[in-house]
Amino acid sequence: MNYKAYCCLPFLLLAGCKVQLNSDEKDAKFDYQFNLGAQGWQAGFADYPADNADIYQLDAGIKTLPAGFSGTGFMLSGHNRSDDLFMFIKRRISGLEPSTRYQASVKVTLLSHSGAGCVGIGGAPGESVYLHFGYADIEPKQQGYTLNVPKGNQSQDGAQSKVMGDIAVADIPCDGSRYKTKSLSSAPAKNLTLTTDSSGSIWFFIGTDSGYEGKTTLFYQGIELVLTPAL
């Protein structure tokens, strides 16, 4: 069966992208733009002691973009006192073929205030904060101290997660006072291979695994997700 995802009416956009049968498309395509709201995406945090969360200054949600930008984004913020904080957003995708193998690729657009080539506590504020793209057949969430899905660690891929790059952006100051747009796309070698459940659903998560021990605040602007039936 062939699919094409579309979001062309405001009320559909607020509810999330829909999957539409399309005879000339093999891929299932989903486009989420966070100036239209969360669209079913939820925030999560892992790799920190939940009983001492206050010192991590965790915050998340649809927020107005910083100065110089208009609209809203999905903001994630935290002070990485554990030297390993994972901040992520997650969503269950439905409407796919049941019990079917797919390859998944993604493009993520975000605003980062982490300049390239800067020095930070424990690691660079940009190059030591790694963006992961992963999947799960259960809801990804913190279980004990860590994520309940094998996501890897910082620059290392996991069994169900691939590293897309880091959040460093050129030509902004190292004091974190200015934001700049950055887009990252999964390379073909970093695409995920997964199998949907019996209802045709799968969870995805996108987040940053940090070796920088300071505070990071990101604004996700958009996620473009493509699922191709695997041969």
Phi, psi and omega in degrees: 000140181257147184226154166216129180269143180215154176218088189248349179243143184306318183290331175288321180298320180293331181273345183113163182293149178252157177256130184238135175295133183214120189292338183252014179236130176269333188271149168265120186241133181230133182231114180245119177246119191280001167287354178254010180107183186285333177052040176091352177282144180233153180267154175207160177223148178209174180065045175205157180281112185297335180280000177225040188291333187303321184288350180271349177052046183287137180206147181198157175142174176286120185227157173296137180293156182293173182307137181097353180228153180245157178092199183233163175215171176270105185272137170232134183215141176192151176262116190279072182282346178271356184062023181198025187295132176249118179245126188214163169240151187218155177202142173270124178260130181236176177087011178268175175293136180290145175049047185236141178278136177228156164254133184244133173233161185211151168237128182242130175244129183215165172256128179238145175249019183257104183291155178282143176074017181267156180257138180218177180289122178079335181177174180289143179293341179253301186288345179258013176241111193254135181268124180252146175234119185218174180222166178199152173268357172234165180295123178290125178199163178292133177231107190075249180256328189250174175289147181276015179231138180288092185264356188082191183217120178052250185278358184260134174296158172245177180298332181233027182206144178237144177274125182267339185150201179237180186259010180293138176232141183278158170067032168230156183292157182280356182274003177074017186275351183222145179256156176213147181287139173224136175243135177232135178238143178289129175289154180309322179290345181254007177294150179269140171249124189215168177233128179291161178279184186293346177262000182082033182236160176200147175268143171236151172219148179225128182193175182249132176252119196249134168254002177268126189270016175258198182265134177237132175231119181242151174238108174283128180260323182201152176226124175245116187243133179233128177242123182247128177305129182276142180282000000 
